[in-house]
Amino acid sequence: MTSSLRTHDIAHAVALLRSGGLVALPTETVYGLGADAENPAAVARVYAAKGRPADHPLIVHLSHAALVDDGWGREIPSWARLLMAACWPGPLTLVVRRGPRAGDHVTGGQDTVGLRVPAHPVAHALLTAFGGGVAAPSANRFGRVSPTDAPHVVDELGGELDPARDCVLEGGPSEVGVESTIVDCTGAAPRLLRPGAVGAEEIEAVTGLEVQEPDPAVRAPGTLAAHYAPSARLQLVEVDELRPALARAGSRVGLLAPSSVPTPDGAIRLAAPADAAAYARALYRALRAADDEGLTTILAVAPADGPLAAAVVDRLRRAATGSGG
């Protein structure tokens, strides 16, 4: 029955959104579980399907930057508009003072809202046809591994979605593979809340301002210490720690590491990405594969450098904190 959730029909997906249904939509980062951001009952279904705490804010996805000034945001700093011009559409979420269209049901009761214009052509087509904002966290159970293709969404949430009211919009594998960069734009300079494909160096180059540490008063999606976690226990290790860690872990151990790291005897290779970008694309698929194979432990060696390396290390650390459940 869950197979009937999957569709390529944008008009059908738009009709479902307008009637209060949920649409899992592809973006270049991960798949999101979307609802009409101005429909509190529909957004409540997103929280229920994910098992997400009601005070945890959602990102509102828009078709183009001009909609920010159409009731979604206010008091936008000039440097934040530079980021919109340079990085939208793209894997960047900006946290701004919320406008009247961003209610408590999407902001977690805060005076701020996260806004994003995604680059994926299917997401763009959906948002353009819909015309409003779509509130969409990642399409997985809260705290678990994010989905990077439509079958992952059905595997994860198929039992929570109603084929008569909801759908999973097909868009192929996500190009980036980890969630968007989140930047707090409520102060005098950008504050990096979550690393992603848009790195701190790019933010500084665009704005001419030094990126600051996060303000703990501003809550954002995906920033809990435990998040993105598989059922297998994940350990982040250095290359020289790999063999001792494998010996301690026992049997049914998976390895996620750059291609330059050989696979030791006794480990099941989950992925061998050549660089940080490939690592990001492979990350969540590898964590899901580990659970599908019934592995008990995942040993992960992080990629070395680049903006996506920072994002991957962030996700691995959060996954390690929340894994093993």
N, C-alpha and C positions, 0 to 999 in steps of 0.2 A: 504493500500500500504506500510505503514511503517513497517508492520510485516515482509515483505520480506527482510528487512535490517538485521535481526538477523540470525546468522549462527554459526556452530561449525567447519566449514571447514577452517583450517589454510592455506592450499595451495591457496584457493580462496582469502583469506585475503592478503596473500603475493603478489599475482598477482595484486590485486587492489592497494596496496602500490606502487608497481613498475610502475604502469601505472598512478600514480599521484592521486589516490583515497585516501579517508580517511577511517581509520579503528578505531572504538572505541574498545579498548582492556581492558580486566580485569587486574587489578593488585591487590596485597594484600591490598593496601591502598584504592584507589577509581578507578573507570573506567576513562581511559584517551581517548582523541580524537587524534589519531595518524596520522602522515603523514611522508613520507620520509624526514628526516631532511636535506637532501642535494638537495631537490627540492623546490626552492623558491615559485613556483606557487602553489604547493600542500600545503605548509605551510601557504600561504596566504589564502587558503580556510579554514584552521583551524581558523585563526583569524576572518574571515568573519562569519563562522558558529556560533562562540561563541560571536561575537560582542566585541572582545577583542582589547584593544589599541595596536597599532603596535609596540610601544616601550616597551611592557611588555614581558620579556624574557620567553622562554619555556624550559622545561627540556627535554634533549635528553636521551632516554632509549636505553641501549646497552644489548647485550646478555651475555657478560662477561667482567671482569675488564681489560683483556689484550687489549681490543679495545680502552681504554683510550689513550694508546700510539700509536694508529694507526690513528693519525691525529685529534683526538677529544680534547685532552688536552695537556698541556705542563707545564713545571716548577712545577711538582707535589711535594709537600713537603713529606719527608719520613713519617711524622706522618699521612698524608692523606692516604698514601698507607697502613698504619696499619689499618685505618678505612675500606678501601676497602677489605682488607683480612678478617677482623673480621665481617663486617656488610653487605657485598654483597655476594650473592643476598639478598636484604632486603629493608625495608622502609626508606632508607637513600639516600639523594641527596647531592652530593658534588659540590660546586661551585669552579671551577679552572680556570686558564688562558686558554683561548680557543686555540685550534689548528686550522689548515687550513681548516678542514672539517666543522667547526662550523661557519657558516656565520652570517652576521648581521641579516638575516631574522629569526634566532632562538635566538640570543643573545640580541635582542633589541638595537643593536648598541654598546653594551659593549665589553670590552676585556675579558670577562669571560663567561663561559657556565656552566649550571647545568647538571650534569651527574648522571645517576642512573642505576643500574642493578636490576630490580624487581625480586621478588621471586616467583610470581604466575606461576604455571606450563604452563598455556596457554600463558601468555605473554612471558615466556622464549622460548616456542616452536615457537611462531611467530617471535621473534627477532632472534633466531638461524637460522630459515629458510630464513628470509629476509637478514640477514648478515650485514646490515648497522645500522645506528642510526635512531630511530623513535622519532620525536619531538611530545610530547603528554602532553598537559595540561589536566585538568579534563574536562570530556565530558558534560559540562553544559554551559548555557549562562553565560557570564562573570559576576562575583560577586554573582551569585546565589548558590543554594545548590548543592554540588557535588553528583554525582550518585554513588551508591554502588552496583547496579546490572544492567543487560542489559535492563530490562523494563524501569528503570529510564532514561537511555540514549535515548531510543526511545521516551518516553514522552517529554523529554526536547528538543531534537535536531532532532527528526524524520522529521520535516518539513524543516530542513536545509540540510538534506542529500539526496543523489540521489541513489536509490537502484541499478541503473545500474553502478554506479561508486564507491559506498561506502558500508560499512557494519558495523554491530555491532557484535563483536566476543563474543559469550557466554562463561562465566566462573564462573557463580554462584555468590553468594553474596561475597563482599570483606571481607577478614578476619579481617583486622585492622579497617577500616571504616573511618579513617581520613588521610589526605595527609601526605606524607613523611616528616621526619625531613630534614631540609636544613642547611648545614654547609658551611660557607665560608672558603675555604682552600687557600686563596691568601696571607695570612700573616704568621707571625711566630707562631701563635697559632690558634686553631679553634674558629670561631665566630658563634654562634647559630643564624641563621636568621629566622627559623620557627621551633617550637617544634613539635615533632611527637613521634612515638613509640620508636625510639632510643633516650634516654634521655641524658641530660648533664652529669649525673654521669657515664653512660656507655662510652660516648665520652672521658671523662677524664681518665677513667680506661684504655681504649685502647691506648690512645695517651700519657699518662703521663703528659698532659698539662692541665692547667686550661682554661675552656671555657670562652671566652671574650664576651663583648657586641657587637652587630652588628655594622658594618661600614655603615653609611647611604649612602655612595657613591656606594655601591654594591646593585643593585636591584635584587629581587628574586620573583618568583611566590608566590601568596597567602599571601603577606605581607602587602597589603593595609589595612588601618584602617577599612574599610567597605568591608566585603567579606563573602562568605558562607551564604548568607542571604535568609530567607524565605520571603514570602509576608506578613505573620502575623508579628506583632510587638513582638520582643523577648526582655524580661527583665531577666537579671541575678540577682537572689535574694538569700539572706541567708534564712535558714530555719525559723528563727524567724520573717522574713519579709514577709513570704508567705501569711498569711491570710490577712494582711492589703493590700498587693499588689493585691490579688484576689478581695477584696472588691472594690478597685479603678478601676480595669480593667473591671468590669461589666460582660456581658455574653460572651459565646463562647470563653472560656479561656482554654488553654491546659497546662498540667503540665508535665515537663520532669525533673525527679529527681531520686536519688538513691532509691533502694527498701526500705531502712530504713526510708524514709520520707513518712508518710501516705498521702493519697489523701484527701484534704479538700473538703467539700461539695461545689458543684458548679464548680469544675474543671474536665476537661476531661483528663484522664491519657493517655499520649502518649508513655511512656516507664518507666520501673522500673528496671534499670540495677543494678546488685548486686555489681559490682566493676567498676573501671575506664576503664578496657579493654572492658567490656560489654557496658559501656556507649558510648565509642567511636564507637563500632559497631552499636549501636542503634541511634546515634545522627542524622545523615542526613536522615535516614528513618523516624524518628519522625518528623523532620522539614517538610519533604515532606507531611507526613500524616496530619499535621496541616493545610497546605494549601489545601490539598484535601478535608478536612472536613469544610473548610471555616471558620476556627477559626480566631479571630481578634487579640488575644494575646497569647503568649507562655511565661509562667513563668518557668525559668530553675534554678534548684539548682545544683551546680557543684559537681563532685566527689571530694573526700578528698585528695588523695595522689597518688604518683606513676608517672612515666614519661608520661603515657597517660593521667593522670589527668591534667598535665600542658598543653598538647596538646588540650584537650577538652575545658579547660578554655579559651585558646587562640581563638579557633574557636567560642565559645559562645560569647566572647567579640566582635569579628569582625562581627558576625552575628547580634548582638544587635545594632551595629553602623549602619549596612546597611539595617536592616529589616524595614518592614512597607511600602515598596515600591510596 
